Amino acid sequence: MKSELSEGNNKNILSLISLCMSLVIFLLIVNWLFKITPFQKLAGMPLLIAPFVGVVGFVLSLISFKQAHNKLSMMSLICNVIMFVLPFLYWIVGTLIFGP
């Protein structure tokens, strides 16, 4: 029989993993845009990977949110939706501003 404390931690692990996934991709995108570090070998790959990571993170955070309605799971849901939408906004706005 599991204790309630260990079950609560297991529910938070999924939302923490999905939040970390979106945070890492966000940091890679910010590094690519502003060239914060000299590590630029990935070029625009973080921007292409972000929608896929956003969907995977969204599914993980949705599972976590259905298990336990807490602030961490809600925050991971919001961050993953932003990670999914961010590249599309960048591509659309970039095309409108610098387009033909």
Disulfide bonds with the S-S distance in Angstrom:
none
